[in-house]
Amino acid sequence: MWAQLITTRLKSGREDDLPRLVDQLRAVEQPGSGLVRSTAMRDQNDPSRVYMLVVFESEEKARARESDPRRQEGLQAARATMAEIFDGAPEFVDLTMVDEVSPEARRCITTAGWTRH
């Protein structure tokens, strides 16, 4: 599995617009894109700071998703919203998944793949 951590800052007074962006991004998702999960979070101590963790089946699928023309067309509205609410460009960090534990699903991920517990 592979992930990206995206960090950005919201313009002052635009904190309530984040759910609209999340909805726009969700609406353009294509079946079979390789997306496993996407989580948007705000810093409790600095509500203008936003973190998004996006997890994919593989980096290859994530890169193919980036260039999918169907997705690109749908992202126009989301990009406009980002320009309105973000203070500067987002920063991207590419991550290799090493381990994940999800007690609710009773499963773990290791570098060898999914295992059930």
N, C-alpha and C positions, 0 to 999 in steps of 0.2 A: 504494500500500500504506500501511497505517497500523499503529501499534504502541502498546502500553502497557508501560511499565516499572513494575513493582510492587516496592516495597521494604518489608520488614518485619523484625522481630527475633523470634527464637525465645526462648522462656522457657528459663532455665537448665536443663540436663539433658534438653531436648526435641529435641536435634539429630538423633537417630536416627529421629524420627517424621516428618521431612520426606518421605521416600519414600512413606510411607502416604498422605499428603495428595496427592502428585503422582499416585499410582495412582487415588485417588478422583476427582480432577479429570479424568483421562484417561477414566475409565469413563463419565462423563456427557456426553462430547462427542458431538454429533449430526452426522451426515453433512450436508454442504452448509452448515455454519455460517460459512464464510468464514475459518476458522482456517488459517493457513499453517504456523505452527510455534510451539511453546512451549518455552522453555528456562528451567530452574530452576538457580540457581547460589548457592553460599555463598562469602562473603568468606574468603579464605585467612588473613587476619590477624585476623579477627573472625568465627569460625564461627557466631555467633548471628545475624549479618546475612545476610538472604536477598534475592536479586534474582530476579525472574521477568520475562523478556522474552516478550511474547505478540504475534505478528505476524498481521495479518489482511489479507484481500484489500482491504478498505475499512473506513472508520469506520462506514459505514452497516450493513454486515454484522455488525460487532462489536456495535453497539448493538442490532440485532435479536436477536443471540445472547443478549445480556444479559436480554432480556425473553421469551425462548422458554420457555413453561410447562413443556415436557418437561425442559428443562435445570434450571429452578428446583426442580422436585421432586427431581431427582437430586442437587442441591447440598446438601441438608439434612445428609447425613453429612459432607461436606467442610467445611461451615460449622461443624459441631460440633468437628471436628478442629482447624480454625483457632482456635477459641475456646480449645481446650485447649493448643495449642502456641505461638501467637503472643503476644508481649508488646506489646499495644496493637494499634490498627487499622493495616492496611497503608496505604501512601501510593501514589497512582497518578499517573503522569505520562503524558500523551497525546503521542504522537510522530508526526510525518509522516516517512515513509521518504524519504530523499534519495538514498542510494546503498547498494548491497550487492554484495559480491564473494564468490563461492563457487567457489574453484578446483576443488574436487572435481567439481562439476557443470558447471564451465566456463561459468558464466553470470553476468551482472551485472544489477543493476536500477538504473535511473535514474529521474528524475522522469517521463520519457516512457514508461516501461514496461520490460518484460523485453527483453533483447537477448542473443543467443548469441555467444560468442567462440570 
